[in-house]
């Protein structure tokens, strides 16, 4: 007897529909599983057998063939345990259930309980697009399903609950009727804790307001990491679409806490400098999202930037431009979104005291040049804002006056982002940092004084075309924070100030040689 049961699969972070076809025929007892299954899928035979017996069901004494269609797509993970069990019960004639319009996914424990699966949100989206009316998922994945409108998701704890529902008519609550909290996140550090560093705080505000990449340069102990870790606290909350995209990535990577709903706050990722290129960009078999994708719609912080492997740093160049990355393997291709803010921190030299007002630098010009050359010109060009973080003076460090809170800064950032949202409505541009070259002239109108200042800066600083475009985008953000429709000379002057440090450190060091 033949019986099909609908399920779903995961390719990268995209879901797709899978039909689990179960056929029971006379013959010697045998269980075959086809359809390009990986090792985890093949092991479903033993999990399903044990779960069926512990649920009081009989294992068919016949030849069982299970096909996962489409057969030319690699199937990964234990998500097909539940539909295989249901198909087996139908094909062997033990149960009579109407599963039309329903899809199932879940890993079975040996006693019939359901364990959570990766990528549940993407699979629910694929089911809705395919016209499926109801999806049955493990209880811990209910929060992801509850966030998607237009489809009914039933979170269940055991396979027995599904059998009671379809055979005995016992009602199952929908995910929308249950409460699923957002993923827990530690309290965000506040900018009020940072003493002094007014110029660096202003640069962080500009970066947050426009979604710009930022590089912090300064001696050890000046607060570079402290500033970067507080950047998410001044970013706007994620929109619903951004939350869905971010949750898709985290769910597919298996880092979303079980039982939680959508990710609502911008993620913050800070990998160690020993990370591999694959760990940063993503990879593996099958490919999984890397740190740049886990930072999607949030912040990727690279502390001690020159200490990262050069090949890993160069991996960032294309994703910073495109906002996405495609990983190609012999088995296929997987695309992951990675529209993130890059925040990087570094010392100006190996000892850290080049340019320090009181501590002498012990590095030779050659050592400084080698250290700084680890950051390539093209990568440096993609960092919109370069800001120096000098040592904090004693009176600022011990003063009683509290710094401005993150909440106050975030209000100005959100106001600037709202201006950008209205300006770019219908264009697909989320913020100034993503302004396309074709739209620069339309949205970055300079006053006559600003044009003359920009021309002077372009000639004297020897800017590249990419640097010029990024200078315009930063100027647009500074003007938005000031509430100006036309970019004035003051906005351009501030943006130019954020492009000087590469000349101070990199070119100055070359002249010393």
C-alpha positions as CSV (number, residue, x, y, z in Angstrom):
1,X,0.0,0.0,0.0
2,X,1.3,3.4,-1.0
3,X,0.9,6.6,1.1
4,X,2.4,10.1,0.6
5,X,2.9,12.6,3.5
6,X,4.0,16.2,2.9
7,X,7.0,17.5,4.7
8,X,9.6,20.3,4.2
9,X,13.4,20.6,3.7
10,X,16.0,23.2,4.1
11,X,18.6,24.4,1.5
12,X,20.8,27.1,3.0
13,X,18.2,29.3,4.7
14,X,15.5,28.6,2.1
15,X,12.7,26.0,2.7
16,X,11.2,23.8,0.1
17,X,8.5,21.1,0.0
18,X,9.3,17.4,0.3
19,X,6.9,14.5,-0.3
20,X,7.6,11.5,1.9
21,X,6.3,8.5,-0.1
22,X,6.0,5.3,1.9
23,X,5.2,2.0,0.2
24,X,4.6,-1.3,2.1
25,X,4.6,-4.5,0.0
26,X,4.7,-8.2,0.6
27,X,8.1,-9.7,1.0
28,X,10.9,-10.2,3.5
29,X,11.0,-7.6,6.2
30,X,13.2,-4.8,4.9
31,X,13.4,-1.0,5.2
32,X,14.9,1.0,2.4
33,X,15.3,4.8,2.3
34,X,16.0,6.6,-1.0
35,X,16.0,10.2,-2.2
36,X,19.6,11.4,-1.5
37,X,19.4,11.1,2.3
38,X,22.4,12.0,4.5
39,X,23.5,9.9,7.5
40,X,21.1,11.6,9.9
41,X,18.1,10.9,7.6
42,X,19.2,7.2,7.1
43,X,19.2,6.7,10.8
44,X,15.5,7.6,10.9
45,X,14.8,3.9,10.5
46,X,15.9,3.1,14.1
47,X,14.4,6.2,15.7
48,X,11.0,5.6,14.0
49,X,11.0,1.9,14.8
50,X,11.7,2.5,18.5
51,X,9.2,5.4,18.7
52,X,6.4,3.3,17.1
53,X,6.9,0.5,19.5
54,X,7.0,2.8,22.6
55,X,3.8,4.4,21.3
56,X,2.1,1.0,21.3
57,X,2.1,0.7,17.5
58,X,3.1,-2.4,15.4
59,X,6.1,-2.3,13.1
60,X,5.0,-3.7,9.7
61,X,6.2,-7.2,8.9
62,X,6.7,-6.4,5.2
63,X,9.1,-4.7,2.8
64,X,9.1,-0.9,3.4
65,X,10.3,1.6,0.9
66,X,10.5,5.3,1.7
67,X,11.3,7.8,-1.0
68,X,12.0,11.5,-0.3
69,X,10.9,13.5,-3.3
70,X,12.3,15.4,-5.1
71,X,14.9,12.7,-5.4
72,X,17.6,14.9,-6.9
73,X,17.9,17.2,-3.9
74,X,20.1,16.3,-0.9
75,X,18.1,15.7,2.3
76,X,19.8,16.6,5.6
77,X,18.9,16.4,9.2
78,X,16.4,14.3,11.3
79,X,13.4,16.4,10.3
80,X,11.7,13.6,8.4
81,X,11.2,11.2,11.3
82,X,7.6,12.3,12.0
83,X,6.3,12.2,8.4
84,X,8.0,8.8,7.9
85,X,6.2,7.5,11.0
86,X,2.8,8.8,9.8
87,X,3.3,7.5,6.3
88,X,4.3,4.1,7.7
89,X,1.1,3.9,9.7
90,X,-1.0,4.8,6.7
91,X,0.8,2.5,4.2
92,X,0.6,-0.5,6.6
93,X,-3.1,0.1,7.2
94,X,-2.8,0.6,11.0
95,X,-4.5,4.0,10.9
96,X,-6.9,5.9,8.6
97,X,-6.1,9.6,8.7
98,X,-6.9,12.5,6.3
99,X,-3.6,14.4,6.1
100,X,-4.5,16.5,3.0
101,X,-3.4,20.2,3.3
102,X,-1.1,19.3,6.1
103,X,2.7,19.2,6.4
104,X,4.9,17.7,9.1
105,X,8.4,18.0,10.4
106,X,10.1,16.8,13.5
107,X,12.8,14.6,15.0
108,X,11.6,11.7,17.1
109,X,13.1,10.6,20.3
110,X,12.9,6.9,21.1
111,X,9.8,7.3,23.2
112,X,7.9,9.3,20.6
113,X,8.6,12.8,21.9
114,X,9.4,15.5,19.3
115,X,12.7,17.3,19.4
116,X,13.2,20.7,17.7
117,X,14.6,21.1,14.2
118,X,16.7,23.8,12.5
119,X,15.1,26.2,9.9
120,X,11.5,25.8,11.1
121,X,10.7,29.4,10.1
122,X,12.0,29.0,6.5
123,X,10.0,25.7,6.2
124,X,6.8,27.3,7.4
125,X,7.3,30.1,4.8
126,X,7.8,27.5,2.1
127,X,4.7,25.7,3.2
128,X,2.6,28.8,3.1
129,X,3.9,29.7,-0.4
130,X,2.9,26.1,-1.5
131,X,-0.6,26.6,-0.3
132,X,-0.4,24.3,2.7
133,X,-3.1,25.1,5.3
134,X,-1.6,23.5,8.4
135,X,1.9,22.7,9.6
136,X,2.7,20.5,12.6
137,X,6.0,21.2,14.3
138,X,7.8,20.3,17.6
139,X,6.7,22.4,20.5
140,X,10.0,24.2,20.8
141,X,9.6,25.5,17.2
142,X,6.2,26.9,17.8
143,X,7.4,30.4,18.4
144,X,8.9,30.6,14.9
145,X,5.7,29.4,13.3
146,X,3.5,31.7,15.3
147,X,5.1,34.7,13.7
148,X,4.0,33.8,10.2
149,X,0.5,35.0,9.2
150,X,-1.7,33.2,6.7
151,X,-1.0,29.6,7.9
152,X,-1.9,27.6,10.9
153,X,0.9,26.1,12.9
154,X,0.3,23.4,15.5
155,X,3.1,22.9,18.0
156,X,3.1,19.4,19.4
157,X,5.1,17.7,22.1
158,X,4.7,14.0,21.1
159,X,3.7,12.0,18.0
160,X,0.9,10.6,20.1
161,X,-0.8,14.0,20.2
162,X,-0.9,14.0,16.4
163,X,-2.4,10.5,16.3
164,X,-5.0,11.6,19.0
165,X,-5.9,14.6,16.8
166,X,-6.4,12.8,13.5
167,X,-7.8,9.5,14.8
168,X,-9.8,10.5,17.9
169,X,-10.6,14.1,17.0
170,X,-8.7,15.7,20.0
171,X,-8.2,19.4,19.3
172,X,-4.7,20.9,19.1
173,X,-4.1,24.6,19.9
174,X,-2.6,26.7,17.2
175,X,0.8,28.4,17.8
176,X,-0.9,31.8,17.8
177,X,-3.0,30.8,20.9
178,X,0.2,30.1,22.9
179,X,2.8,32.4,24.3
180,X,6.4,32.3,22.9
181,X,8.9,34.9,24.2
182,X,11.5,36.5,22.0
183,X,15.0,35.1,22.4
184,X,16.6,36.2,25.7
185,X,19.3,38.8,25.3
186,X,21.5,40.2,28.0
187,X,21.0,43.9,28.9
188,X,22.7,46.1,26.3
189,X,25.7,48.1,27.7
190,X,24.9,51.8,27.8
191,X,26.9,54.7,26.4
192,X,26.4,56.5,29.7
193,X,29.2,54.3,31.0
194,X,31.7,55.7,28.6
195,X,33.8,58.6,30.0
196,X,35.0,61.3,27.6
197,X,35.6,60.2,23.9
198,X,33.0,62.7,22.7
199,X,34.4,62.7,19.1
200,X,34.2,58.8,19.0
201,X,30.7,58.8,20.4
202,X,29.6,61.3,17.7
203,X,31.2,59.0,15.1
204,X,29.3,56.0,16.5
205,X,26.0,58.0,16.3
206,X,26.7,58.9,12.7
207,X,27.5,55.3,11.9
208,X,24.3,54.0,13.5
209,X,22.2,56.7,11.9
210,X,23.3,55.8,8.4
211,X,24.3,52.1,8.8
212,X,27.9,52.9,8.0
213,X,31.0,50.8,8.7
214,X,33.4,52.2,11.2
215,X,37.0,51.7,12.2
216,X,38.3,52.7,15.7
217,X,42.0,53.3,16.0
218,X,43.8,54.0,19.3
219,X,46.2,52.8,22.0
220,X,45.3,50.0,24.3
221,X,42.8,50.8,27.1
222,X,41.2,53.8,25.5
223,X,37.7,52.3,25.2
224,X,37.5,51.0,21.6
225,X,35.9,47.7,22.5
226,X,33.7,49.4,25.0
227,X,32.4,51.8,22.4
228,X,31.8,49.1,19.8
229,X,29.9,46.8,22.2
230,X,27.5,49.7,22.9
231,X,26.7,50.2,19.2
232,X,23.6,47.9,19.2
233,X,22.1,49.9,22.0
234,X,21.6,52.9,19.7
235,X,20.4,51.0,16.7
236,X,16.7,51.1,15.8
237,X,14.7,48.0,16.5
238,X,14.3,45.6,13.7
239,X,11.2,45.8,11.4
240,X,9.0,42.8,11.0
241,X,10.7,41.8,7.7
242,X,14.1,42.3,9.2
243,X,13.1,40.2,12.2
244,X,12.0,37.4,9.9
245,X,15.2,37.5,7.8
246,X,17.4,37.5,10.9
247,X,15.4,34.7,12.6
248,X,15.7,32.6,9.4
249,X,19.5,32.8,9.5
250,X,19.8,32.1,13.2
251,X,17.3,29.2,13.0
252,X,19.1,27.6,10.0
253,X,22.4,27.9,11.8
254,X,20.9,26.3,14.9
255,X,21.7,29.2,17.3
256,X,18.2,30.3,17.9
257,X,17.1,29.4,21.5
258,X,14.5,26.7,21.5
259,X,11.0,27.9,22.3
260,X,11.6,31.5,21.4
261,X,9.9,33.7,18.8
262,X,11.4,36.2,16.3
263,X,14.7,38.0,16.9
264,X,13.6,41.6,17.6
265,X,16.9,43.3,18.4
266,X,19.9,43.8,16.1
267,X,22.3,40.9,16.5
268,X,25.9,41.6,17.7
269,X,28.6,39.1,16.7
270,X,32.2,39.4,17.8
271,X,34.2,36.4,16.6
272,X,37.8,35.8,17.8
273,X,40.6,36.7,15.5
274,X,41.6,33.1,15.0
275,X,38.4,32.5,13.0
276,X,38.8,30.8,9.6
277,X,37.5,32.2,6.4
278,X,34.8,29.5,6.3
279,X,33.7,30.4,9.9
280,X,33.4,34.0,8.8
281,X,31.8,33.6,5.4
282,X,30.0,30.3,6.0
283,X,30.6,26.9,4.6
284,X,30.5,23.2,5.5
285,X,28.5,20.3,4.0
286,X,25.8,21.3,3.7
287,X,26.7,25.0,3.8
288,X,25.7,26.9,6.9
289,X,25.7,30.6,7.6
290,X,28.9,32.2,8.9
291,X,29.4,35.1,11.3
292,X,28.8,37.7,8.6
293,X,25.3,36.2,8.0
294,X,24.6,35.8,11.7
295,X,25.3,39.5,12.0
296,X,22.6,40.2,9.3
297,X,20.7,43.4,10.2
298,X,23.1,43.9,13.1
299,X,26.7,44.5,13.9
300,X,29.8,42.4,13.2
301,X,32.6,43.5,15.5
302,X,36.2,42.6,14.7
303,X,38.5,43.5,17.6
304,X,42.2,43.6,16.9
305,X,41.6,43.8,13.2
306,X,45.2,43.3,11.9
307,X,45.4,40.0,13.9
308,X,42.7,38.4,11.7
309,X,44.1,36.2,8.9
310,X,44.5,38.3,5.8
311,X,42.4,35.8,3.7
312,X,39.6,36.0,6.2
313,X,39.6,39.8,6.1
314,X,39.5,39.8,2.3
315,X,36.4,37.6,2.4
316,X,34.5,40.6,3.7
317,X,35.1,42.8,0.7
318,X,32.4,41.4,-1.6
319,X,29.7,40.8,1.1
320,X,30.2,44.4,2.3
321,X,29.3,45.7,-1.2
322,X,26.5,43.2,-2.1
323,X,24.8,42.5,1.3
324,X,24.8,38.8,0.5
325,X,27.1,35.8,-0.2
326,X,26.8,32.7,-2.3
327,X,28.7,29.6,-1.3
328,X,29.2,27.1,-4.2
329,X,30.0,23.5,-3.7
330,X,30.0,20.5,-6.0
331,X,26.7,19.5,-4.4
332,X,25.0,22.9,-5.1
333,X,24.9,26.5,-4.2
334,X,23.6,28.2,-1.1
335,X,23.0,32.0,-0.7
336,X,22.9,33.8,2.6
337,X,22.0,37.4,3.4
338,X,24.7,39.5,5.2
339,X,23.7,43.1,5.3
340,X,25.6,44.2,8.4
341,X,27.5,47.1,9.9
342,X,31.1,46.3,10.3
343,X,32.7,47.8,13.4
344,X,36.5,47.2,13.7
345,X,39.0,48.2,16.3
346,X,42.8,48.2,16.1
347,X,46.0,49.5,17.6
348,X,48.0,51.9,15.4
349,X,51.1,49.7,15.7
350,X,52.3,46.3,17.2
351,X,53.1,47.9,20.6
352,X,50.0,50.1,20.4
353,X,51.6,53.5,21.3
354,X,52.3,55.0,17.9
355,X,51.0,58.6,18.2
356,X,50.4,58.4,21.9
357,X,50.9,61.7,23.7
358,X,53.0,60.4,26.5
359,X,54.0,56.7,25.9
360,X,56.9,56.3,23.4
361,X,56.4,53.8,20.5
362,X,58.9,51.0,20.5
363,X,58.2,49.8,17.0
364,X,60.5,50.4,14.0
365,X,59.1,51.9,10.9
366,X,59.3,48.5,9.2
367,X,57.3,46.8,11.9
368,X,54.6,49.5,11.7
369,X,54.4,49.2,8.0
370,X,54.1,45.4,8.1
371,X,51.5,45.6,10.8
372,X,49.4,48.2,9.0
373,X,49.8,46.5,5.6
374,X,47.8,43.5,6.9
375,X,44.7,45.7,6.2
376,X,44.4,46.0,2.4
377,X,43.6,49.3,0.8
378,X,40.3,47.9,-0.7
379,X,39.1,46.8,2.7
380,X,40.1,50.1,4.3
381,X,38.2,51.9,1.5
382,X,35.0,50.1,2.5
383,X,35.2,51.4,6.1
384,X,33.2,54.6,5.8
385,X,34.3,56.2,9.1
386,X,37.8,56.2,10.6
387,X,37.9,57.7,14.1
388,X,40.8,58.0,16.5
389,X,40.2,57.0,20.1
390,X,42.8,58.9,22.2
391,X,43.7,58.2,25.9
392,X,41.1,59.5,28.3
393,X,42.2,62.4,30.5
394,X,42.1,61.9,34.3
395,X,39.6,64.6,34.9
396,X,37.1,63.0,32.4
397,X,37.7,59.6,33.9
398,X,37.0,60.7,37.5
399,X,34.4,63.4,36.8
400,X,30.9,63.0,38.3
401,X,29.0,64.2,35.2
402,X,27.3,61.2,33.6
403,X,27.6,60.7,29.9
404,X,24.6,60.8,27.5
405,X,22.5,57.6,27.6
406,X,22.0,55.2,24.8
407,X,18.3,56.0,24.8
408,X,18.8,59.7,24.1
409,X,21.2,58.9,21.3
410,X,18.9,56.3,19.8
411,X,16.1,58.9,19.6
412,X,18.2,61.0,17.2
413,X,19.3,57.9,15.3
414,X,15.7,56.7,14.9
415,X,14.7,60.2,13.7
416,X,17.4,60.2,11.1
417,X,16.4,56.6,10.0
418,X,12.8,57.7,9.6
419,X,13.9,60.5,7.3
420,X,15.8,57.9,5.2
421,X,12.9,55.5,5.2
422,X,10.6,58.2,3.8
423,X,13.2,59.4,1.3
424,X,13.9,55.9,-0.1
425,X,10.4,54.6,0.1
426,X,9.8,52.2,-2.9
427,X,13.5,52.1,-3.9
428,X,14.5,49.1,-1.8
429,X,17.3,51.2,-0.1
430,X,17.2,50.7,3.7
431,X,19.6,53.4,4.8
432,X,22.2,55.9,3.5
433,X,25.1,53.3,3.6
434,X,23.2,51.2,1.0
435,X,22.6,54.1,-1.3
436,X,23.4,53.0,-4.8
437,X,25.8,55.0,-7.1
438,X,23.0,55.5,-9.6
439,X,21.0,57.4,-6.9
440,X,23.8,59.4,-5.4
441,X,23.2,62.5,-7.5
442,X,19.4,62.3,-6.8
443,X,19.6,62.1,-3.0
444,X,23.0,63.7,-2.2
445,X,22.5,67.3,-3.4
446,X,25.4,69.5,-2.2
447,X,25.2,73.3,-1.6
448,X,27.7,75.4,-3.6
449,X,30.0,75.7,-0.6
450,X,29.9,72.0,0.0
451,X,30.7,71.3,-3.6
452,X,33.8,73.5,-3.5
453,X,34.9,71.8,-0.2
454,X,34.3,68.3,-1.7
455,X,36.4,69.2,-4.8
456,X,39.3,70.4,-2.7
457,X,39.2,67.3,-0.5
458,X,39.0,65.0,-3.5
459,X,42.2,66.6,-5.0
460,X,44.2,67.0,-1.8
461,X,43.4,63.7,-0.2
462,X,43.6,61.7,-3.4
463,X,40.3,59.9,-2.9
464,X,39.2,57.0,-5.0
465,X,35.8,56.9,-6.7
466,X,34.6,54.5,-4.0
467,X,35.9,56.8,-1.2
468,X,34.1,59.7,-2.8
469,X,30.8,57.8,-2.9
470,X,31.2,56.8,0.7
471,X,32.1,60.4,1.7
472,X,28.9,61.6,0.0
473,X,26.8,58.9,2.0
474,X,28.4,59.9,5.3
475,X,27.7,63.6,4.5
476,X,24.1,62.7,3.7
477,X,23.8,61.0,7.2
478,X,25.3,64.0,9.0
479,X,22.8,66.3,7.2
480,X,20.0,64.0,8.2
481,X,21.0,64.2,11.8
482,X,20.9,68.0,11.5
483,X,17.6,68.0,9.8
484,X,19.0,69.4,6.5
485,X,17.6,68.5,3.1
486,X,20.6,69.9,1.2
487,X,24.0,68.8,2.3
488,X,25.9,71.8,3.6
489,X,29.6,72.5,4.0
490,X,29.5,71.6,7.7
491,X,28.2,68.1,7.0
492,X,30.9,67.6,4.3
493,X,33.6,68.9,6.6
494,X,32.6,66.4,9.3
495,X,32.5,63.5,6.8
496,X,36.0,64.5,5.6
497,X,37.2,64.4,9.2
498,X,36.2,60.8,9.3
499,X,38.5,59.9,6.3
500,X,41.8,61.4,7.5
501,X,43.2,58.7,9.7
502,X,44.2,56.4,6.8
503,X,46.5,59.3,5.7
504,X,47.8,59.9,9.2
505,X,48.8,56.2,9.9
506,X,49.1,54.4,6.6
507,X,50.6,57.0,4.3
508,X,52.7,58.6,7.1
509,X,54.2,55.3,7.9
510,X,55.2,54.8,4.3
511,X,57.0,58.2,4.3
512,X,59.0,57.2,7.3
513,X,60.4,54.3,5.3
